[in-house]
């Protein structure tokens, strides 16, 4: 950029004494007219290069220009609350849709530059939108994105937390006595009625994972994501009665004004036209049973969470 701008201070050979060199486009111009025209083109080109360089200066940096700035972190917390907390929680520790961002290891890149790209461009195929395209926030400038990254660095744990449970025992419980695998899948093994938990250990905090087991209806998990929807369909419980009187219970996979796609307890998928059903009853009470301490001890639950975190951290 500096070289381009320096060209504005120099007069090329064509502008110096003697007969100007002209091509077929300028051969009808006088020497003075040709020099004026070419000089104007040169100035405008250099100005454009300078503007483009300035516009991408912050975005192109590998490191946050506001790193360690306490004031920037305060500004970043403000922007985070407006634009990000709806999915990631007020303290960035993970919400119903977004992962825990206080962890040192991020799913889509750990460097400042990678975080900037994730925030600004979104993550295709997930609920993470492109900056400014969702009604949940007001959009952010490049400087404001760097402020948010500064804030996230300020609340980020300095080292990965060590699971407090026994991951090996947790795996045995998951696929055995606790019967988690009856509805949930991890690394391609398990049921499909509930959400895939392969990445849950990295995306959710220990507190959030524990609460989802003790209080499964408090925050329903997101399910299928479509390009036409801002957020994925949640795992709502649904009961339908068909035209023949058959009652089917399960979870909602997808729904619009005219149709309903659901999966029953035997993992059979059904697609119904709403107008042909006798009734549809949707509930936000999860099909997952409440695992209180009498059904699943605190120690066993810690072990299951440790297992999920060991898988999610791979």
BAKOL-312975 format. One record per residue: residue number from 1; x, y, z of N, C-alpha, C in turn. Coordinates in steps of 0.05 Angstrom, whole numbers, plus 5000, padded with zeros to 4 digits. Atoms other than C-alpha are relative to their C-alpha. Layout:
% BAKOL-312975
<bafi NUM,<X,Y,Z>,<X,Y,Z>,<X,Y,Z>>
...
This chain:
% BAKOL-312975
<bafi 1,<5017,4976,5000>,<5000,5000,5000>,<5018,5025,5000>>
<bafi 2,<4982,4977,4998>,<5058,5048,5017>,<5012,5005,4972>>
<bafi 3,<4988,4996,5026>,<5090,5035,4949>,<4980,5012,4981>>
<bafi 4,<5021,4989,5018>,<5024,5049,4913>,<4996,5030,5006>>
<bafi 5,<5005,4972,4993>,<5014,5114,4951>,<5024,5017,4993>>
<bafi 6,<4975,4985,5006>,<5087,5134,4939>,<5000,5008,4970>>
<bafi 7,<5001,4994,5029>,<5073,5132,4864>,<4987,5027,4995>>
<bafi 8,<5014,4975,5003>,<5029,5193,4874>,<5020,5024,5002>>
<bafi 9,<4981,4978,4995>,<5090,5234,4894>,<5022,5000,4978>>
<bafi 10,<4980,5002,5021>,<5131,5213,4833>,<4988,5004,4973>>
<bafi 11,<5009,4996,5028>,<5124,5232,4760>,<5014,4979,4983>>
<bafi 12,<4988,5021,5017>,<5134,5172,4715>,<5015,5012,4976>>
<bafi 13,<4984,4992,5023>,<5180,5176,4655>,<4983,5013,4979>>
<bafi 14,<5017,4990,5022>,<5121,5189,4609>,<4994,5029,5004>>
<bafi 15,<5008,4973,4995>,<5108,5256,4643>,<5024,5019,4998>>
<bafi 16,<4976,4983,5002>,<5180,5281,4636>,<5002,5011,4971>>
<bafi 17,<4996,4987,5026>,<5206,5321,4578>,<5000,4981,4976>>
<bafi 18,<5000,5015,5024>,<5201,5298,4507>,<4972,4992,4991>>
<bafi 19,<5025,5008,5012>,<5147,5269,4465>,<4987,4978,5017>>
<bafi 20,<5012,5021,4984>,<5097,5229,4506>,<4995,4975,4984>>
<bafi 21,<5006,5025,5013>,<5088,5156,4491>,<4970,4995,5002>>
<bafi 22,<5029,5004,5000>,<5016,5143,4471>,<4994,4975,4984>>
<bafi 23,<5008,5024,5014>,<4980,5081,4450>,<4976,5007,4982>>
<bafi 24,<5022,4995,5018>,<4920,5073,4404>,<4977,5015,5013>>
<bafi 25,<5022,4987,4986>,<4873,5099,4457>,<5005,5030,5004>>
<bafi 26,<4993,4972,4994>,<4911,5165,4466>,<5013,5013,4976>>
<bafi 27,<4985,4988,5022>,<4941,5177,4397>,<4987,5024,4989>>
<bafi 28,<5013,4976,5011>,<4889,5229,4381>,<5001,5023,5019>>
<bafi 29,<4997,4979,4980>,<4904,5269,4444>,<5025,5015,4996>>
<bafi 30,<4975,4985,5000>,<4954,5324,4449>,<5017,4991,5022>>
<bafi 31,<4982,5008,4979>,<5015,5314,4492>,<4990,5008,5028>>
<bafi 32,<5009,4990,4974>,<4986,5357,4549>,<4975,4984,5009>>
<bafi 33,<5025,5015,4993>,<4918,5321,4546>,<5007,4972,5008>>
<bafi 34,<4992,5028,4993>,<4951,5252,4548>,<5012,4999,5027>>
<bafi 35,<4987,5000,4974>,<4994,5271,4607>,<4979,5004,5022>>
<bafi 36,<5020,4994,4980>,<4934,5299,4645>,<4982,4976,5005>>
<bafi 37,<5017,5023,4998>,<4891,5238,4630>,<5013,4978,5015>>
<bafi 38,<4986,5021,4988>,<4943,5188,4650>,<5006,5006,5030>>
<bafi 39,<4995,4992,4973>,<4960,5227,4713>,<4975,4996,5017>>
<bafi 40,<5026,5003,4985>,<4886,5228,4734>,<4994,4970,5005>>
<bafi 41,<5004,5028,4996>,<4881,5153,4723>,<5018,4988,5021>>
<bafi 42,<4980,5009,4980>,<4944,5141,4764>,<4992,5008,5028>>
<bafi 43,<5007,4990,4973>,<4920,5184,4822>,<4975,4985,5010>>
<bafi 44,<5024,5014,4991>,<4852,5150,4824>,<5006,4971,5007>>
<bafi 45,<4992,5027,4994>,<4883,5081,4821>,<5014,4998,5027>>
<bafi 46,<4985,5001,4975>,<4930,5096,4878>,<4981,5006,5024>>
<bafi 47,<5019,4993,4979>,<4874,5127,4919>,<4982,4975,5007>>
<bafi 48,<5016,5024,4996>,<4832,5064,4909>,<5015,4979,5015>>
<bafi 49,<4983,5019,4986>,<4890,5020,4931>,<5003,5007,5029>>
<bafi 50,<4997,4991,4973>,<4900,5062,4993>,<4974,4995,5016>>
<bafi 51,<5026,5004,4986>,<4825,5059,5011>,<4995,4970,5006>>
<bafi 52,<5004,5028,4996>,<4822,4984,5002>,<5019,4990,5022>>
<bafi 53,<4981,5009,4980>,<4884,4975,5044>,<4991,5009,5028>>
<bafi 54,<5009,4990,4974>,<4856,5018,5100>,<4975,4984,5009>>
<bafi 55,<5025,5014,4992>,<4789,4981,5098>,<5005,4972,5010>>
<bafi 56,<4994,5027,4992>,<4822,4914,5108>,<5023,4998,5020>>
<bafi 57,<4977,5000,4982>,<4877,4934,5155>,<4995,4985,5026>>
<bafi 58,<5006,5013,4975>,<4843,4912,5219>,<4993,4971,4996>>
<bafi 59,<5009,5028,5005>,<4811,4850,5188>,<5024,4982,4993>>
<bafi 60,<4978,5016,5009>,<4877,4827,5159>,<5021,4994,5021>>
<bafi 61,<4980,5004,4979>,<4915,4828,5225>,<4997,4972,5011>>
<bafi 62,<5000,5027,4988>,<4935,4761,5255>,<4993,5001,5029>>
<bafi 63,<5005,4997,4972>,<4928,4788,5325>,<4982,5024,5005>>
<bafi 64,<5018,4979,4992>,<4878,4831,5360>,<5015,5025,5007>>
<bafi 65,<4986,4975,4994>,<4901,4904,5359>,<4993,5011,5028>>
<bafi 66,<5008,4991,4973>,<4864,4914,5426>,<5006,4980,5021>>
<bafi 67,<4994,5021,4981>,<4893,4853,5461>,<5009,5011,5026>>
<bafi 68,<4992,4992,4973>,<4898,4863,5536>,<4989,5027,5008>>
<bafi 69,<5011,4973,4994>,<4861,4930,5533>,<4974,4997,5017>>
<bafi 70,<5023,5004,4982>,<4813,4932,5593>,<4976,5016,4990>>
<bafi 71,<5022,4984,5011>,<4771,4987,5561>,<4987,4986,4976>>
<bafi 72,<5010,5014,5023>,<4764,4947,5497>,<4983,4976,5010>>
<bafi 73,<5015,5023,4989>,<4742,4886,5539>,<4973,5009,5010>>
<bafi 74,<5026,4990,4991>,<4687,4929,5571>,<4982,5006,4977>>
<bafi 75,<5017,4995,5023>,<4663,4952,5504>,<4991,4973,4987>>
<bafi 76,<5007,5026,5012>,<4666,4880,5479>,<4978,4986,5015>>
<bafi 77,<5021,5013,4985>,<4623,4855,5536>,<4973,5012,4993>>
<bafi 78,<5025,4987,5008>,<4570,4907,5517>,<4991,4990,4973>>
<bafi 79,<5008,5010,5026>,<4571,4885,5444>,<4992,4971,5001>>
<bafi 80,<5006,5029,4998>,<4571,4812,5464>,<4972,4996,5011>>
<bafi 81,<5027,5003,4989>,<4508,4821,5506>,<4979,5006,4979>>
<bafi 82,<5020,4993,5021>,<4472,4853,5447>,<4999,4980,4978>>
<bafi 83,<4999,5016,5025>,<4495,4807,5391>,<5004,4970,5005>>
<bafi 84,<4991,5027,4997>,<4519,4742,5421>,<4988,4984,5023>>
<bafi 85,<5008,5013,4975>,<4490,4728,5490>,<4974,4983,4996>>
<bafi 86,<5024,5016,5004>,<4424,4702,5462>,<5006,4971,4995>>
<bafi 87,<4993,5028,5005>,<4459,4639,5439>,<5022,4990,5019>>
<bafi 88,<4976,5009,4985>,<4523,4638,5480>,<4998,5006,5030>>
<bafi 89,<5003,4994,4972>,<4496,4662,5547>,<5013,5026,5008>>
<bafi 90,<4990,4974,4992>,<4510,4726,5585>,<5029,4999,5008>>
<bafi 91,<4972,5003,4992>,<4576,4701,5612>,<5017,4986,4980>>
<bafi 92,<4987,5014,5022>,<4596,4667,5546>,<5006,4971,5007>>
<bafi 93,<4995,5027,4992>,<4592,4600,5581>,<4982,4979,4986>>
<bafi 94,<5017,5018,5015>,<4545,4570,5531>,<4971,5003,5005>>
<bafi 95,<5029,4998,4997>,<4471,4574,5519>,<4986,4977,4987>>
<bafi 96,<5015,5022,5013>,<4417,4533,5487>,<5009,4994,4972>>
<bafi 97,<4992,5003,5028>,<4445,4543,5417>,<5030,5002,4996>>
<bafi 98,<4972,4994,5005>,<4516,4568,5423>,<5018,4986,5021>>
<bafi 99,<4981,5014,4982>,<4578,4534,5454>,<5012,5019,5021>>
<bafi 100,<4986,4986,4979>,<4617,4554,5515>,<5025,5013,4988>>
<bafi 101,<4977,4986,5012>,<4667,4608,5492>,<5021,5008,5021>>
<bafi 102,<4979,4994,4980>,<4706,4613,5557>,<5022,4979,4999>>
<bafi 103,<4979,5020,5002>,<4745,4551,5539>,<5023,5009,4982>>
<bafi 104,<4977,4992,5015>,<4815,4560,5513>,<4999,4988,4971>>
<bafi 105,<5001,5013,5026>,<4802,4512,5455>,<4972,5004,4989>>
<bafi 106,<5025,4994,5014>,<4748,4534,5406>,<4996,4980,4978>>
<bafi 107,<5005,5020,5021>,<4714,4488,5356>,<5008,5009,4973>>
<bafi 108,<4995,4990,5027>,<4726,4533,5296>,<5025,5018,4999>>
<bafi 109,<4975,4985,5002>,<4796,4561,5310>,<5005,5015,5026>>
<bafi 110,<4993,4988,4975>,<4833,4588,5370>,<5014,5027,4998>>
<bafi 111,<4985,4975,5003>,<4874,4646,5342>,<4981,5024,4997>>
<bafi 112,<5016,4976,5003>,<4849,4718,5341>,<4989,5003,4972>>
<bafi 113,<5009,4998,5028>,<4846,4717,5265>,<4977,4981,4994>>
<bafi 114,<5021,5020,5005>,<4805,4653,5264>,<4974,5007,5015>>
<bafi 115,<5024,4991,4986>,<4757,4680,5317>,<4987,5023,4985>>
<bafi 116,<5011,4977,5016>,<4749,4744,5276>,<4984,4989,4976>>
<bafi 117,<5014,5011,5023>,<4731,4703,5215>,<4974,4986,5007>>
<bafi 118,<5024,5014,4991>,<4682,4660,5253>,<4977,5019,5007>>
<bafi 119,<5020,4980,4993>,<4646,4720,5282>,<4989,5015,4976>>
<bafi 120,<5007,4983,5022>,<4646,4760,5218>,<4986,4985,4978>>
<bafi 121,<5011,5015,5022>,<4630,4705,5168>,<4981,4978,5007>>
<bafi 122,<5017,5021,4991>,<4592,4656,5210>,<5011,4972,4994>>
<bafi 123,<4992,5028,5005>,<4596,4580,5206>,<4978,4986,4984>>
<bafi 124,<5021,5012,5017>,<4558,4549,5148>,<4991,4973,5012>>
<bafi 125,<5011,5025,4990>,<4512,4492,5168>,<4995,4999,5029>>
<bafi 126,<5006,4998,4972>,<4505,4516,5239>,<4982,5024,5005>>
<bafi 127,<5017,4977,4993>,<4463,4567,5277>,<5016,5026,5002>>
<bafi 128,<4983,4976,4998>,<4522,4615,5276>,<4997,5016,4974>>
<bafi 129,<5005,4985,5025>,<4501,4670,5226>,<5023,5018,4992>>
<bafi 130,<4982,4979,5008>,<4541,4719,5186>,<4995,5025,5016>>
<bafi 131,<5003,4975,4984>,<4553,4784,5224>,<4979,5018,4988>>
<bafi 132,<5020,4980,5008>,<4493,4829,5221>,<4976,4988,4985>>
<bafi 133,<5023,5011,5016>,<4445,4780,5186>,<4978,4989,5017>>
<bafi 134,<5021,5010,4983>,<4405,4759,5247>,<4986,5023,5015>>
<bafi 135,<5016,4980,4986>,<4350,4798,5281>,<5007,5001,5030>>
<bafi 136,<4993,5001,4971>,<4380,4780,5349>,<5021,5021,5007>>
<bafi 137,<4980,4980,4995>,<4434,4833,5343>,<4999,5023,4981>>
<bafi 138,<5000,4976,5018>,<4450,4899,5309>,<5023,4999,4980>>
<bafi 139,<4976,5000,5017>,<4513,4877,5273>,<5023,5015,5012>>
<bafi 140,<4977,4987,4988>,<4583,4898,5289>,<5020,5009,4979>>
<bafi 141,<4978,4992,5017>,<4639,4937,5257>,<5024,4983,5006>>
<bafi 142,<4975,5016,4996>,<4709,4907,5251>,<5012,5006,5028>>
<bafi 143,<4989,4992,4974>,<4732,4947,5312>,<4984,4987,5023>>
<bafi 144,<5017,5012,4979>,<4673,4921,5352>,<5004,4970,5002>>
<bafi 145,<4994,5029,4999>,<4688,4849,5333>,<5026,4996,5016>>
<bafi 146,<4975,5002,4985>,<4759,4859,5359>,<4995,5005,5030>>
<bafi 147,<5007,4995,4972>,<4729,4887,5423>,<4988,4975,5013>>
<bafi 148,<5013,5025,4990>,<4686,4824,5431>,<5022,4979,5005>>
<bafi 149,<4978,5020,4997>,<4748,4780,5420>,<5016,5007,5025>>
<bafi 150,<4986,4992,4976>,<4784,4821,5474>,<4985,4992,5025>>
<bafi 151,<5017,5008,4978>,<4726,4809,5521>,<5001,4969,5004>>
<bafi 152,<4999,5029,4998>,<4726,4734,5506>,<5027,4990,5011>>
<bafi 153,<4974,5007,4989>,<4800,4731,5520>,<5002,5006,5030>>
<bafi 154,<4999,4993,4972>,<4789,4765,5587>,<4985,4981,5018>>
<bafi 155,<5016,5019,4984>,<4738,4712,5610>,<5009,4971,4993>>
<bafi 156,<4991,5027,5008>,<4774,4653,5578>,<5017,4988,5022>>
<bafi 157,<4985,5014,4981>,<4801,4601,5624>,<5029,4997,4990>>
<bafi 158,<4972,5000,5008>,<4877,4599,5624>,<5009,4972,4991>>
<bafi 159,<4992,5027,5008>,<4881,4523,5617>,<4975,4983,4999>>
<bafi 160,<5023,5017,5001>,<4832,4469,5598>,<4994,4987,5027>>
<bafi 161,<5008,5011,4974>,<4792,4446,5658>,<5002,4969,4998>>
<bafi 162,<4998,5029,4999>,<4807,4374,5678>,<4973,4988,5010>>
<bafi 163,<5025,5012,4991>,<4744,4331,5683>,<5003,4989,5028>>
<bafi 164,<4998,5008,4972>,<4728,4317,5755>,<4990,4971,5004>>
<bafi 165,<5010,5027,4998>,<4697,4249,5739>,<5017,4979,4987>>
<bafi 166,<4986,5023,5012>,<4719,4181,5714>,<4988,4996,4972>>
<bafi 167,<5011,5002,5027>,<4710,4183,5638>,<4996,4971,4992>>
<bafi 168,<5003,5029,5008>,<4720,4107,5630>,<4974,4989,5012>>
<bafi 169,<5025,5009,4987>,<4665,4093,5681>,<4976,5014,4987>>
<bafi 170,<5022,4985,5012>,<4622,4147,5649>,<4992,4987,4973>>
<bafi 171,<5006,5013,5025>,<4627,4112,5582>,<4984,4974,5005>>
<bafi 172,<5015,5024,4993>,<4604,4047,5614>,<4971,5006,5007>>
<bafi 173,<5027,4992,4993>,<4544,4082,5644>,<4984,5009,4976>>
<bafi 174,<5013,4989,5024>,<4528,4118,5579>,<4988,4978,4983>>
<bafi 175,<5009,5022,5017>,<4523,4054,5540>,<4988,4976,5016>>
<bafi 176,<5009,5022,4983>,<4501,4011,5599>,<4976,5008,5018>>
<bafi 177,<5021,4997,4980>,<4461,4022,5663>,<4984,5026,4997>>
<bafi 178,<5015,4974,5003>,<4443,4096,5651>,<4984,5001,4975>>
<bafi 179,<5015,5003,5025>,<4419,4077,5581>,<4997,5027,4985>>
<bafi 180,<5000,4975,5015>,<4437,4146,5552>,<5000,4994,4970>>
<bafi 181,<4998,5007,5028>,<4453,4112,5486>,<4974,4990,4988>>
<bafi 182,<5025,5008,5011>,<4382,4090,5479>,<4987,5022,4984>>
<bafi 183,<5011,4977,5015>,<4365,4160,5454>,<5022,5018,4988>>
<bafi 184,<4979,4982,5009>,<4432,4195,5444>,<5023,4985,4987>>
<bafi 185,<4978,5012,5015>,<4489,4181,5396>,<5026,5015,5007>>
<bafi 186,<4973,4989,4997>,<4564,4192,5408>,<5018,4986,4980>>
<bafi 187,<4982,5010,5021>,<4612,4184,5350>,<4988,4977,4984>>
<bafi 188,<5013,5019,5017>,<4561,4147,5309>,<4988,4976,5013>>
<bafi 189,<5011,5024,4985>,<4540,4097,5363>,<4979,5009,5019>>
<bafi 190,<5022,4993,4982>,<4473,4102,5398>,<4974,5006,4985>>
<bafi 191,<5027,4994,5011>,<4401,4125,5387>,<4999,5027,4987>>
<bafi 192,<5004,4975,5016>,<4372,4181,5345>,<4977,5017,5010>>
<bafi 193,<5023,4985,4991>,<4312,4203,5385>,<5007,5027,5012>>
<bafi 194,<4990,4975,4988>,<4352,4255,5423>,<5023,5011,4984>>
<bafi 195,<4979,4987,5015>,<4407,4302,5400>,<5027,4984,5002>>
<bafi 196,<4974,5012,5001>,<4476,4276,5380>,<5018,5015,5021>>
<bafi 197,<4984,4988,4978>,<4523,4288,5440>,<5030,4998,4995>>
<bafi 198,<4972,5002,5005>,<4589,4278,5405>,<5016,5025,5007>>
<bafi 199,<4986,4974,4995>,<4608,4352,5410>,<4990,5014,5025>>
<bafi 200,<5012,4986,4977>,<4567,4368,5472>,<5020,5006,5022>>
<bafi 201,<4980,4996,4979>,<4626,4361,5519>,<5018,5024,4996>>
<bafi 202,<4984,4977,5006>,<4663,4416,5483>,<4983,5025,4998>>
<bafi 203,<5017,4977,5006>,<4604,4460,5466>,<4986,5010,5026>>
<bafi 204,<5015,4993,4976>,<4572,4460,5536>,<5018,4999,5025>>
<bafi 205,<4985,5000,4974>,<4599,4476,5605>,<4991,4977,5017>>
<bafi 206,<5008,5022,4981>,<4598,4425,5661>,<4973,5006,5013>>
<bafi 207,<5025,4992,4987>,<4542,4464,5695>,<4976,4995,4981>>
<bafi 208,<5022,5003,5020>,<4500,4464,5630>,<4994,4971,4995>>
<bafi 209,<5005,5028,5005>,<4510,4390,5618>,<4986,4987,5024>>
<bafi 210,<5012,5011,4977>,<4492,4373,5689>,<4970,5008,5002>>
<bafi 211,<5027,4990,4998>,<4430,4416,5687>,<4982,4987,4979>>
<bafi 212,<5016,5012,5021>,<4407,4385,5621>,<4991,4972,5007>>
<bafi 213,<5008,5027,4991>,<4405,4317,5656>,<4980,5002,5023>>
<bafi 214,<5017,4997,4977>,<4374,4340,5721>,<4973,5015,4993>>
<bafi 215,<5024,4985,5008>,<4324,4388,5687>,<4998,5001,4970>>
<bafi 216,<4999,5001,5030>,<4316,4366,5614>,<4980,5018,4987>>
<bafi 217,<5020,4983,5013>,<4255,4409,5602>,<5006,5030,5003>>
<bafi 218,<4994,4972,4996>,<4287,4474,5625>,<5008,5014,4974>>
<bafi 219,<4991,4989,5025>,<4321,4486,5558>,<5002,4978,4979>>
<bafi 220,<5000,5021,5020>,<4304,4442,5499>,<5023,5004,4980>>
<bafi 221,<4977,5000,5017>,<4361,4423,5454>,<4992,5007,4971>>
<bafi 222,<5006,4994,5028>,<4365,4449,5382>,<5004,4975,4983>>
<bafi 223,<4998,5023,5017>,<4356,4398,5327>,<5008,5007,4972>>
<bafi 224,<4994,4996,5028>,<4352,4403,5251>,<5002,5029,4993>>
<bafi 225,<4996,4972,5010>,<4378,4467,5218>,<4995,5001,4970>>
<bafi 226,<5006,4995,5028>,<4351,4492,5152>,<5009,5027,4991>>
<bafi 227,<4990,4974,5010>,<4377,4548,5108>,<4978,5021,5001>>
<bafi 228,<5022,4981,5001>,<4307,4579,5108>,<4992,5009,5028>>
<bafi 229,<5007,4994,4973>,<4305,4583,5184>,<5023,5013,5014>>
<bafi 230,<4979,4986,4986>,<4344,4630,5229>,<5012,4982,5022>>
<bafi 231,<4991,5018,4980>,<4349,4578,5284>,<4989,4972,4995>>
<bafi 232,<5009,5027,5005>,<4343,4502,5284>,<4974,4994,5016>>
<bafi 233,<5023,5010,4986>,<4280,4465,5304>,<5008,4988,5027>>
<bafi 234,<4994,5012,4974>,<4279,4447,5378>,<4987,4972,5003>>
<bafi 235,<5011,5027,4995>,<4266,4377,5405>,<4975,5002,5017>>
<bafi 236,<5026,4998,4986>,<4194,4391,5425>,<4986,4972,4999>>
<bafi 237,<5016,5025,4999>,<4149,4333,5446>,<4974,5005,4985>>
<bafi 238,<5024,4997,5016>,<4091,4323,5398>,<4983,4974,5001>>
<bafi 239,<5019,5022,5001>,<4029,4279,5399>,<4980,5006,4978>>
<bafi 240,<5019,4996,5022>,<3987,4271,5336>,<4980,4977,5000>>
<bafi 241,<5020,5020,5005>,<3923,4234,5322>,<4993,5001,4971>>
<bafi 242,<5004,5001,5029>,<3916,4211,5250>,<4970,4998,4994>>
<bafi 243,<5028,5001,5009>,<3853,4209,5209>,<4986,4974,5007>>
<bafi 244,<5011,5026,4992>,<3844,4136,5228>,<4998,4996,5030>>
<bafi 245,<5002,5002,4971>,<3849,4151,5302>,<5025,4990,5014>>
<bafi 246,<4975,5010,4988>,<3920,4126,5313>,<5014,5023,5013>>
<bafi 247,<4985,4980,4985>,<3958,4165,5366>,<5030,4993,4999>>
<bafi 248,<4971,5003,5002>,<4033,4175,5355>,<5014,5021,5016>>
<bafi 249,<4985,4981,4983>,<4081,4206,5405>,<5029,4999,4991>>
<bafi 250,<4971,4999,5007>,<4152,4230,5391>,<5010,5028,5003>>
<bafi 251,<4988,4973,4999>,<4195,4291,5379>,<4998,5013,4972>>
<bafi 252,<5002,4985,5026>,<4189,4345,5325>,<5028,5001,4987>>
<bafi 253,<4976,4997,5016>,<4242,4341,5271>,<4999,5025,4983>>
<bafi 254,<5003,4977,5017>,<4215,4395,5226>,<4970,5007,4998>>
<bafi 255,<5028,4992,5001>,<4152,4436,5219>,<4997,5026,4985>>
<bafi 256,<5007,4974,5013>,<4121,4490,5176>,<4969,5003,5003>>
<bafi 257,<5028,4994,4997>,<4051,4517,5167>,<4982,4977,4989>>
<bafi 258,<5016,5020,5013>,<4028,4457,5126>,<5007,4971,5007>>
<bafi 259,<4991,5028,4996>,<4068,4396,5147>,<5015,4997,5027>>
<bafi 260,<4986,5007,4976>,<4100,4362,5207>,<5016,4975,4996>>
<bafi 261,<4983,5023,5001>,<4158,4315,5208>,<5008,4993,5029>>
<bafi 262,<4994,5008,4973>,<4169,4275,5272>,<5012,4972,5001>>
<bafi 263,<4989,5027,4996>,<4205,4214,5300>,<4987,4989,5025>>
<bafi 264,<5013,5013,4976>,<4169,4166,5347>,<5021,4986,5017>>
<bafi 265,<4982,5012,4981>,<4199,4128,5405>,<5016,4976,4989>>
<bafi 266,<4986,5022,5013>,<4219,4070,5359>,<5019,5010,4978>>
<bafi 267,<4982,4987,5019>,<4259,4120,5316>,<4989,4998,4971>>
<bafi 268,<5012,5000,5026>,<4210,4114,5258>,<4992,5029,4994>>
<bafi 269,<5005,4973,5009>,<4204,4180,5219>,<4973,5001,4986>>
<bafi 270,<5026,4996,5012>,<4134,4205,5200>,<4998,5028,4988>>
<bafi 271,<5005,4974,5013>,<4114,4261,5153>,<4970,5002,4996>>
<bafi 272,<5029,4997,5001>,<4043,4287,5160>,<4993,5027,4987>>
<bafi 273,<5012,4975,5008>,<4001,4339,5125>,<4981,5008,5023>>
<bafi 274,<5015,4992,4976>,<3971,4379,5182>,<4970,5000,4995>>
<bafi 275,<5028,4999,5006>,<3905,4387,5147>,<4986,4973,5001>>
<bafi 276,<5011,5026,5001>,<3895,4312,5147>,<5001,4986,5028>>
<bafi 277,<4998,5010,4973>,<3908,4302,5222>,<4975,5008,5016>>
<bafi 278,<5022,4993,4982>,<3853,4300,5274>,<5009,5021,5021>>
<bafi 279,<4990,4982,4980>,<3896,4335,5325>,<5030,5000,5002>>
<bafi 280,<4971,4998,4996>,<3966,4359,5340>,<5004,5014,5028>>
<bafi 281,<4995,4988,4974>,<3990,4372,5411>,<5031,5002,5004>>
<bafi 282,<4971,4995,4996>,<4059,4403,5422>,<5005,5008,5029>>
<bafi 283,<4993,4995,4972>,<4092,4405,5490>,<5030,5006,5002>>
<bafi 284,<4972,4994,4995>,<4156,4435,5516>,<5011,4983,5024>>
<bafi 285,<4990,5020,4980>,<4162,4378,5567>,<5016,4979,4985>>
<bafi 286,<4982,5018,5014>,<4221,4337,5544>,<4992,4971,5003>>
<bafi 287,<5004,5029,4999>,<4213,4263,5527>,<5021,4987,5018>>
<bafi 288,<4979,5011,4983>,<4277,4253,5567>,<4991,5000,5029>>
<bafi 289,<5009,5001,4972>,<4262,4230,5638>,<5018,5017,5017>>
<bafi 290,<4984,4985,4981>,<4286,4271,5697>,<5017,4981,5016>>
<bafi 291,<4981,5016,4985>,<4348,4239,5725>,<5008,5014,5026>>
<bafi 292,<4993,4988,4974>,<4347,4260,5798>,<5021,4983,5013>>
<bafi 293,<4978,5013,4987>,<4399,4239,5848>,<4993,4971,5009>>
<bafi 294,<5008,5027,4993>,<4358,4178,5867>,<5003,4981,4976>>
<bafi 295,<4998,5016,5024>,<4359,4153,5795>,<5029,4999,4990>>
<bafi 296,<4972,4998,5010>,<4430,4176,5778>,<5015,5016,5021>>
<bafi 297,<4985,4986,4978>,<4479,4194,5834>,<5017,5022,4988>>
<bafi 298,<4983,4978,5008>,<4520,4257,5831>,<5027,4990,4989>>
<bafi 299,<4974,5012,5009>,<4584,4215,5824>,<4997,4988,4972>>
<bafi 300,<5004,5013,5027>,<4556,4175,5765>,<4995,5022,4979>>
<bafi 301,<5004,4979,5019>,<4532,4239,5732>,<5026,5014,4993>>
<bafi 302,<4974,4988,5005>,<4601,4270,5740>,<5016,4983,4981>>
<bafi 303,<4985,5018,5018>,<4630,4208,5706>,<4990,5002,4971>>
<bafi 304,<5012,4997,5027>,<4582,4214,5647>,<5009,5026,4987>>
<bafi 305,<4991,4975,5011>,<4599,4287,5638>,<5029,4999,4993>>
<bafi 306,<4971,5003,5006>,<4673,4270,5641>,<5004,4985,4974>>
<bafi 307,<4998,5015,5025>,<4662,4220,5586>,<4993,5017,4976>>
<bafi 308,<5008,4983,5022>,<4626,4270,5542>,<5022,5022,4995>>
<bafi 309,<4978,4980,5004>,<4682,4321,5554>,<5024,4988,4988>>
<bafi 310,<4977,5013,5012>,<4735,4271,5536>,<4996,4995,4971>>
<bafi 311,<5006,5003,5029>,<4700,4258,5470>,<5000,5027,4986>>
<bafi 312,<5002,4973,5013>,<4685,4331,5455>,<5026,5014,4998>>
<bafi 313,<4974,4987,5001>,<4757,4351,5469>,<5019,4988,4981>>
<bafi 314,<4982,5013,5020>,<4786,4306,5415>,<5006,5019,4977>>
